Amino acid sequence: MDLILWRHAEAEDREPDLARELTAKGRKHADRVGQWLDGQLPEHARILVSPAARAQQTAEGLRRKFRTVQELAPSTSPAAVLAAIEWPDGHDTVVVVGHQPTLGRLAALLVGGADADWSIRKGALWWLASRDREGGTGVLLRCVMSPEFC
């Protein structure tokens, strides 16, 4: 299973939190990363997105159909995200568009095997893959991409 953790792009600083929209820079970054990602993803990848406006607008940069998943809202837990995406038992490629600190904590858990506060830059993505290994599931970091390099 491939898992892409895509943090929403730069957003306005206002309330309410779920209504925060992307800035002009954020929209540009979401489009840039979305265009790059579209060229890498298999046709039938699942795109799962937080209900927050900034995450929805980031996912629109991919220009593919996506599903809003309440379990991906800000302040969710890594365990809730793993349950929502069926990690590591799924066979699809899954893109999760979400938030810090959850995505960073999830990356730390999957790659490092421990609870830690790793940072994922706004608009950037981490591409992970699960691999069956003797005695369990291993995780491979396939790619880290930020808007500046797309």
N, C-alpha and C positions, 0 to 999 in steps of 0.2 A: 504494500500500500504506500502510495506517495501522499505526503501531507505538506501543503504549502500554507505557512502562517504569514498572512499579509496584514500588516498594521495599517489602519486608516491613515490617509495623508493629512497634512496640516489643516487644522480646523480653527474656526473662530473661537474666541474665548468669551463665552456668554452662557446664560442660563435660559431655559432648562437644558441640562446636559444632553439629553437624548435628541434635542432639536438643533444642536450645534452643526453648522454646515461647513463645508470645505471653503478655504480661502481660494483666491485666484491661483496662487502658487500650488495649493493642495490639489486643485482640479487638474492643473498641468501635470503634476507629478503622478496623479492617479491614471491619467490618460497614457503617460509615457510608460509606466510600469505595466499597465493593463495591456498595452499594445505588445510589449515584449513578452509578457506572460502568455498571451493568446497564441503566439507563435510556438510556444514550448509545450502547451497542454494538449493532451489527447482530446479528441472531439467530445467524448462523453464524461468529461471531468464534472464532479459535483462542486458547485459553488455555494457555500453556506455563509450567510452574512448576519452580523449583528443588526438589531433593529434600529440602532442609532443612525441618525441622518448622515453623519460623516462617514460611517462605514458603508451605508447604502450608496452614497455618491462615489466612494472609492471603488466599489465593485462595478459601478456603471462604466468605469474606465476600461474594463475588460470587454464590454460589449457582448456579453453572453447572458443567458438567462441564469438567474440565481434564486435561491430560496432564503427567506428570512427565518432565522432560528433564534428564538427567545433565549435559549441557553448560552448564546454568545454575547449577550448584552454586557455593558461595562460592569466591572466588579464581579464577574462570574469566576468560578474556580477552574483550574486546569482539569480537575476530575470531571466537571460538568462538560467541558469541551470534549474530552476524550470519549465520554459516553455518547454525546451527540453525534460524533463522527464515526463511532464504532471502531476506534483504534485498539489494537492493531489488526483486528480480524477482518476489516473491510478489504475489498480488492480493488476499489476504485481509486482514482486520483481525486483528492479532496482539497479544495481551496477554502480556507477559513479567513474571512475578513473580520478583524476584531480589534482589540484594544490592549494597551499596556495597563497594568503590569501583567495581565493574564497571559498574553502570548509569550512574553519573555520568561515567565515562570514555567510555562509549558515547554518551551525550548530547552530550558535548563533541566527539567525533569527528564525529557526524552533523550537529550544528547548527553547530559552530564550525570544523569541518574540520581539527582538530589534536588531538594528545594533550594532555589536561589533566585535572586532578582536580577535576571539578565535583561539587558536593554535591546529593544528592537526599534530602530529609527522610524520616525513618521514616514509612511509611504513605502517602507522597505518590506522585503519578504525573505523568509527562510524556507528553503525547500528540503524537507526531510523524507526519508524512505525507511520503512520497516523491512527488516530482513530476518527470515527464520534462521536461527543459529542453534547449534546443539545446546540444549539447556535453556532455550528461551528465544526472545525476540531481540535482535540488535537494531540499532538505529544508525543510519548513514546520513550525514549532512551533505546534500548534493550541491546546494548553491545558496549563497546569500547575495541578494541584489538590492541595491538602493536606487532611487530615482535618478541620481546623478550619473549612473553608469548604463542606463538604458538608452 
